[in-house]
Amino acid sequence: MFFISALTWILLLPVIGALAAMVTPARFARWLALIFAAATFVLSMVLFFRIAFNGYNFGNLNNPAYSIDLPWINFTTSSFTFRINYFLGVDGLSLPMVILNALLTVLAIIGGWEKTRVKEYMALLLLLETGVMGVFMSLDLLLFFLFWEVELAPMFLLIGIWGSDVIKHGMPGRIYSAWKFLLYTFFGSVFMLAGILILYFKSGGSTASMQYFSMHFLTETITIPLIDVTVSLQLLIFLLIFLAFAIKIPMFPFHTWLPDAHTDAPTEVSVILAGILLKMGAYGLIRVCLTLLPGGIHEFAGWLAVLAAINIIYGAAICLVQSDMKKLIAYSSVSHMGVVLLGVAAAAGTITTSNQVSPFGMAALTGATVQMFSHGIITGNRCLRRGCKDNAVVGNPLYICWTGFAWSSRIGGVRSRIHDIYQQLPGLERSNNCLGLHNDPYCCLPALDAQTGFLRAV
């Protein structure tokens, strides 16, 4: 039963690929990593097309389109029971994120084709893919937390070993940014674990199934020691878990790790970081907070909307003064994820007394989910285009894997048309176009940054 499920193989294929890459010569390791990553992507698309052929019935948390639920850890003492099930599933919320993760990993592997210590690099990318896949597919809350932590180590090493050597605060930027990423995320994880354990034991301590929590809501209140404030238990648990998701999104004022990590990470790792890792926070906010703790998030909905608005405006404003493309993408991601946060806040504000989201709230959640997927595609494309600008040599792997218009160096007709449109846009300071698009319509399309005058014109 364990190995029959396609969900199991979506987790196992990257792990097997990582092991294969480590034990084979470097010239084979690249291809093995690509083959296993591509197989994972194909398998995720097979799941999608199966659902499509059956009428697009993606299901929901309590009735996922595909799932597997097997006992795993069952530790019992005289006072409590600690149980974790191997419970995976995909529905309309998680499957797009699974597909996005698989696609971006394939592109990241192609982009890192010429890295030094390529065997370790490919292995870590594949292990990172497994950790993120586990987050999106876990329907057991403790298993969800386990995969949430598994993701940290590969990303820490990818930034810390292959990142930028530009000095920051007296040390290489890769070291500074890797530790900053780890400490921020681990800090949030401590509070998340506390919230999950409170929810687990207050709900009976017999299962950590998200399906169970979604049908058995906590209703009691609790008085917080020292400050002597009484709040609903749902609100307290929500705030503990929400902190980890707020850091990962990232939400103001916990966003400062992202520009450093994004700037100092290798281009391919930046694709994964901005394209999929930020979505883990938004996904957790919808899957865990909104679904399992509707009362808590409803009480906090107003503040959530305010924080979302700050994210949108603050991130966009900071973009206006950036001259570094990677920082521009990082701060734009803060703004764009604020839109997702605002959608979740709108849905949380419409929760009824029966813990149901109104039709308006469902529309807001649909918009948030679409924004998550589209932002992952667009941001990944922008990161690859930035890397392509730095490695604009025909045949370079990063150049080849650049998505959008530039799959090869021979699509001059498309670029020429973009050039014509560019010339007609009003107010652009063409003299500041440092990449010379207006002079050479057949050059590599630039990712327009603040220096082109585009943002100033807007």
Secondary structure, 3 states (H helix, E strand, C coil): CCCCCHHHHHHHHHHHHHHHHHHCCHHHHHHHHHHHHHHHHHHHHHHHHHHHHCCCCCECCCCECEEEEEEEEEEECCCCEEEEEEEEEECCCHHHHHHHHHHHHHHHHHHCCCCCCHHHHHHHHHHHHHHHHHHHHECEHHHHHHHHHHCHHHHHHHHHHHCCCCEECCEEHHHHHHHHHHHHHHHHHHHHHHHHHHHHHHCCCCCCEHHHHCCCCCCCEEEECCCCEEEEHHHHHHHHHHHHHHHHCCCCCCCCHHHHHHHHCCHHHHHHHHHHHHHHHHHHHHHHHHHHCHHHHHHCHHHHHHHHHHHHHHHHHHHCCCCCHHHHHHHHHHHHHHHHHHHHHHHHHCCCCCCCCCHHHHHHHHHHHHHHHHHHHHHHHHHHHHHHHHCCCCCCHHHHCCCCCCCCCCCHHHHHHHHHHHHHCCCCCHHHCCCCCCCCCCCCCCCCCHHHCHHHHC
